[in-house]
Amino acid sequence: MTSETTYAPGEHVEFNAESIRGKRYLLASPSVAAINVEAARTLRVAMMTLSNAGALWAGDVSSGRGSVLAARNQAIDGALEALSAGVEVEGVFWIDDDLILPAEALKALAVTGHDFVCGVYCQRAGDMMPLVGRFEEHEGKKGFRWAVDLPENAIMRADGCGFGLVYTSLRMLKALGKGTFNHRDNLSEDLSFCVRAKEAGFPLYCLTGVRAGHLGEPVPVTYEMFRAAWAQNPASKDVETVTVDGAQEANAA
């Protein structure tokens, strides 16, 4: 059954951009194919925007290991090796190589101050669902519901997300250790990571105002495209609605 998950906005939140000044970050952009030029350009602009806010780049732990799972686990290994070598690193940005990023994307995720925060991007095929949502149990069966009705500019709690636009702290990665992306419970590698993080006491947040395009044909898929298509879907009129607590309006300076 297709289900609609909605998030109610709450109190206004101000983020302090000065909080990231002087802090060092790593980039993890796993790639197992040719990198799209436009995606690379927008990533570079987002990295420069973060630098212009006073943040520093400690290095790149991207890997192309034949599979996304192997590449992501290798990136964790690289981040932990940097930490053990005495490199002061605040966190890692996980950015897929087929996303078109807004210039403020990385800065906005970093200034939230959370150990685990994602932006919004959608599947580039099928129903184009936003890749963030919550775990549910229905009639004794466990599943995952993608959120389809997000507030315009909020920071909200979620259970899981795709790992194409994510920030994680080194503190969390150290606590979780190596192999955190390994499959479990018949879940994808990114949702497996999310389950382990939640079990270890690290909540996942989503910054809904950070929205990326997902390269597809003939144009990148966006959340706005998804919403327009969803509004024309007769099934959307009769779906079950699940309200998730903990959403707050957000304003990333």
C-alpha positions as CSV (number, residue, x, y, z in Angstrom):
1,M,0.0,0.0,0.0
2,T,1.3,3.4,-0.9
3,S,1.3,5.7,2.1
4,E,1.7,9.4,2.5
5,T,3.9,10.7,5.3
6,T,3.4,14.4,6.3
7,Y,5.4,16.5,8.6
8,A,3.9,19.5,10.5
9,P,6.1,22.6,10.9
10,G,6.8,23.9,14.3
11,E,8.9,26.6,15.9
12,H,11.2,28.9,14.0
13,V,14.9,28.0,14.3
14,E,17.9,30.2,13.7
15,F,21.2,28.6,12.7
16,N,24.5,30.3,13.5
17,A,26.8,30.3,10.4
18,E,29.7,31.3,12.6
19,S,29.5,27.8,14.3
20,I,31.4,26.2,11.3
21,R,34.2,28.8,11.0
22,G,37.6,27.1,11.3
23,K,36.1,23.6,11.4
24,R,37.5,20.9,8.9
25,Y,35.4,18.6,6.8
26,L,35.9,15.6,4.5
27,L,34.1,14.9,1.2
28,A,32.8,11.4,0.3
29,S,31.4,11.3,-3.2
30,P,31.4,7.6,-4.2
31,S,31.6,7.1,-8.0
32,V,31.4,3.9,-10.0
33,A,30.8,5.5,-13.4
34,A,31.6,8.6,-15.3
35,I,31.0,11.8,-13.3
36,N,28.5,14.3,-14.8
37,V,30.1,17.6,-15.5
38,E,27.1,19.7,-14.3
39,A,26.9,17.7,-11.1
40,A,30.6,18.2,-10.5
41,R,30.3,21.9,-11.1
42,T,27.5,22.4,-8.6
43,L,29.4,20.3,-6.0
44,R,32.4,22.6,-6.5
45,V,30.3,25.7,-6.0
46,A,28.7,24.3,-2.9
47,M,32.2,23.4,-1.5
48,M,33.4,26.9,-2.3
49,T,30.3,28.4,-0.5
50,L,31.2,26.4,2.6
51,S,34.8,27.6,2.4
52,N,33.6,31.2,2.1
53,A,31.8,30.8,5.4
54,G,35.1,30.1,7.0
55,A,35.0,26.2,7.0
56,L,38.1,24.3,5.8
57,W,38.4,21.1,3.7
58,A,40.6,18.4,5.3
59,G,40.5,16.1,2.3
60,D,38.6,13.7,0.1
61,V,37.7,10.1,1.0
62,S,35.7,9.4,-2.1
63,S,36.2,5.9,-3.6
64,G,35.2,3.9,-6.7
65,R,35.2,0.3,-5.5
66,G,33.0,-1.4,-8.0
67,S,29.9,-1.0,-5.9
68,V,28.3,1.8,-4.0
69,L,28.3,-0.3,-0.8
70,A,32.1,-0.9,-1.0
71,A,32.8,2.7,-1.9
72,R,30.8,4.0,1.0
73,N,32.4,1.6,3.5
74,Q,35.8,2.6,2.1
75,A,35.0,6.2,2.7
76,I,34.3,5.5,6.4
77,D,37.6,3.7,6.6
78,G,39.3,6.8,5.1
79,A,37.6,9.1,7.6
80,L,38.6,7.0,10.6
81,E,42.2,6.7,9.3
82,A,42.3,10.5,9.1
83,L,41.0,10.7,12.7
84,S,43.6,8.2,14.0
85,A,46.3,10.1,12.2
86,G,45.5,13.2,14.2
87,V,43.7,15.1,11.5
88,E,41.0,17.3,13.2
89,V,37.8,16.7,11.3
90,E,34.3,17.8,12.2
91,G,32.4,15.6,9.8
92,V,31.9,14.1,6.3
93,F,29.6,15.3,3.5
94,W,28.2,12.3,1.5
95,I,27.2,13.6,-2.0
96,D,26.3,11.4,-4.9
97,D,27.8,12.2,-8.2
98,D,24.5,12.6,-10.0
99,L,22.9,15.4,-8.0
100,I,22.5,19.1,-9.0
101,L,23.1,21.0,-5.7
102,P,22.0,24.4,-4.6
103,A,25.0,26.6,-3.8
104,E,24.1,26.8,0.0
105,A,23.5,23.0,0.4
106,L,26.6,22.0,2.3
107,K,26.7,25.1,4.4
108,A,23.1,24.7,5.4
109,L,23.6,21.1,6.5
110,A,26.7,21.9,8.5
111,V,25.3,24.8,10.5
112,T,22.4,22.7,11.9
113,G,24.9,21.3,14.4
114,H,23.4,17.8,14.2
115,D,25.4,14.6,14.0
116,F,23.2,13.3,11.1
117,V,21.3,15.6,8.8
118,C,20.2,15.1,5.2
119,G,18.7,17.3,2.4
120,V,15.9,16.3,0.0
121,Y,16.3,14.6,-3.4
122,C,13.9,12.3,-5.2
123,Q,14.1,9.0,-7.1
124,R,14.7,9.7,-10.7
125,A,12.4,6.9,-11.9
126,G,9.0,5.5,-11.1
127,D,7.0,7.6,-8.7
128,M,9.9,10.0,-8.0
129,M,9.5,9.6,-4.2
130,P,11.5,11.9,-1.9
131,L,14.2,9.7,-0.4
132,V,13.5,10.5,3.2
133,G,10.9,9.0,5.6
134,R,10.2,6.7,8.4
135,F,10.0,3.0,9.3
136,E,6.6,1.6,9.9
137,E,5.0,-1.7,10.9
138,H,1.7,-2.6,9.2
139,E,-0.2,-5.8,9.9
140,G,3.0,-7.3,11.4
141,K,5.2,-6.4,8.4
142,K,8.0,-3.9,8.7
143,G,8.5,-1.4,5.9
144,F,9.7,2.1,5.1
145,R,7.5,5.0,4.0
146,W,8.8,7.8,1.9
147,A,7.6,11.2,3.0
148,V,5.6,12.9,0.2
149,D,4.4,16.1,1.8
150,L,7.3,18.1,3.3
151,P,7.1,21.5,4.9
152,E,8.8,24.2,2.9
153,N,11.6,25.1,5.2
154,A,11.9,22.9,8.3
155,I,14.3,20.8,10.2
156,M,12.5,17.6,11.0
157,R,13.1,14.2,12.5
158,A,13.1,11.1,10.2
159,D,14.1,7.5,10.4
160,G,16.0,7.0,7.2
161,C,17.1,8.6,4.0
162,G,19.0,8.0,0.7
163,F,22.7,8.8,1.2
164,G,23.0,11.1,-1.8
165,L,22.9,14.4,0.2
166,V,23.9,13.8,3.8
167,Y,26.2,15.2,6.5
168,T,27.5,13.0,9.3
169,S,29.8,14.0,12.2
170,L,33.1,12.2,12.8
171,R,31.9,11.7,16.3
172,M,29.1,9.5,15.1
173,L,31.2,7.6,12.5
174,K,33.7,6.8,15.2
175,A,30.9,5.5,17.4
176,L,29.4,3.3,14.7
177,G,32.8,2.0,13.3
178,K,33.7,0.3,10.1
179,G,31.2,-1.6,7.9
180,T,28.3,0.5,8.9
181,F,26.8,0.4,5.4
182,N,26.7,-3.4,5.3
183,H,23.3,-4.7,4.5
184,R,21.0,-5.9,7.2
185,D,17.3,-6.8,7.5
186,N,17.0,-6.8,3.7
187,L,17.6,-3.1,3.6
188,S,19.6,-1.0,1.2
189,E,23.1,0.1,2.4
190,D,22.0,3.6,3.2
191,L,18.9,2.6,5.2
192,S,21.1,0.0,7.0
193,F,23.3,2.8,8.0
194,C,20.3,4.8,9.3
195,V,19.1,1.8,11.4
196,R,22.5,1.4,13.0
197,A,22.8,5.1,13.7
198,K,19.3,5.2,15.4
199,E,20.1,2.1,17.5
200,A,23.3,3.8,18.7
201,G,21.2,6.9,19.8
202,F,21.9,9.2,16.9
203,P,18.7,10.8,15.5
204,L,18.4,11.6,11.9
205,Y,17.3,15.1,10.9
206,C,16.2,16.4,7.5
207,L,16.6,20.0,6.4
208,T,13.7,20.3,3.9
209,G,14.8,23.6,2.4
210,V,17.9,21.9,1.0
211,R,16.6,20.4,-2.2
212,A,18.7,18.9,-5.0
213,G,17.9,17.8,-8.5
214,H,18.6,14.1,-9.4
215,L,19.9,13.7,-12.9
216,G,17.5,11.8,-15.1
217,E,16.1,12.0,-18.6
218,P,15.4,14.5,-20.1
219,V,15.9,16.8,-17.1
220,P,16.9,16.4,-13.4
221,V,14.1,15.2,-11.2
222,T,13.1,17.7,-8.4
223,Y,10.8,17.6,-5.4
224,E,8.6,20.2,-7.2
225,M,8.2,17.8,-10.2
226,F,7.3,15.0,-7.8
227,R,4.7,17.1,-6.1
228,A,3.1,18.1,-9.4
229,A,2.9,14.5,-10.5
230,W,1.6,13.3,-7.1
231,A,-1.2,15.9,-7.2
232,Q,-2.4,14.3,-10.4
233,N,-2.3,10.8,-9.0
234,P,-5.8,9.6,-8.0
235,A,-4.3,7.2,-5.5
236,S,-2.9,10.1,-3.5
237,K,-6.4,11.1,-2.5
238,D,-6.9,8.0,-0.4
239,V,-3.6,7.3,1.2
240,E,-3.0,6.8,4.9
241,T,-1.4,9.9,6.4
242,V,1.2,9.6,9.2
243,T,2.2,12.7,11.1
244,V,5.7,12.8,12.5
245,D,6.5,14.9,15.5
246,G,9.6,17.0,15.9
247,A,9.5,19.3,12.8
248,Q,10.6,22.9,13.2
249,E,10.7,25.7,10.7
250,A,14.3,26.4,9.8
251,N,16.3,29.4,8.7
252,A,19.9,28.6,7.8
253,A,21.8,31.9,7.8
